[in-house]
Amino acid sequence: MKRSTLSLLSLFISICITQPTLAITLPLPHDGGRLIGNNVFYKVENNGGSLEDIARKFNVGLLALKQANPGVDPFLPRPGSVLTIPGQLLLPDEQREGIVINLAELRLYFYPPGKNEVTIYPIGIGQLGGTTVTPTMITRVSEKRQNPTWTPTANIRARYRAMGIELPAVVPAGPDNPMGLYAIRLAAFGGVYLIHGTNADFGIGMRVTSGCIRLRDDDIQDLFNRVAIGTRVNIINAPVKIAVEPNGLRWVEVHQPLSLHIDDDPRTTPIILDEQMGEFKRSVKTDGAGMSRAITYRFGMPVNVTK
């Protein structure tokens, strides 16, 4: 569909000039709604780097940036092209307390106590397969540790050994520690899962860890300083989010579902709607065809499907 000259002009006026480096904190909707934030646009510069570099500049996840800009070369985005930086989203339909992690969208939501706001961090999560998958759970923060050591489990050491890498029993704190400078331990499953930083310059917005939740260095420091021991942590896996806003508008946000098998293609894997979502789609107030398109294209951003 052709865009009008006015639409193109508005698009370029909206191109984002500043490049935030920290996670975004937004006020919660005063009317109880769930739609927050705004998308912005970025014109790729000459020698602007890869999508990973751009994701880091705007502190979004790599997969979120790829979903919002299908067809863009992730290694050499074309100079002069305009990318959508996904900043608008639907809050998860969960209790707004403590930490909520949605694995499917690779985001962590932190609701600080006593404040009507939410801070959103892009994350990396567990790889596909066996013990490396990050599980869903409701738990609590049991420990906080600065300059943590890393004690890889027997399974992790065996997996690295199969790749020809012999891990030490304990990796000391420092620049070679893959946990980074801060770690937040979760109580469930004997405390084997953590929210931590990284010594790598990639992997945020991807499935790269051995099951833990990975944040960029600035983000984990920020969260570490704000979260208290005992904070509730709710980890969910919801590739589809729906909302009926107080103004009557109906929205759907669809992410690529997490693969269950190595041969799965998350871009085309069928998404099965639960009963509530099925009723939402069948409603006379919903553009069912528009919702079907959103499920097909999986842009990872809210789509207005009001009929």
Order of alpha helices (4+ residues) and beta strands (2+ residues): alpha-beta-beta-beta-alpha-alpha-beta-beta-beta-beta-beta-beta-beta-alpha-beta-beta-beta-beta-alpha-beta-beta-beta-alpha-alpha-beta
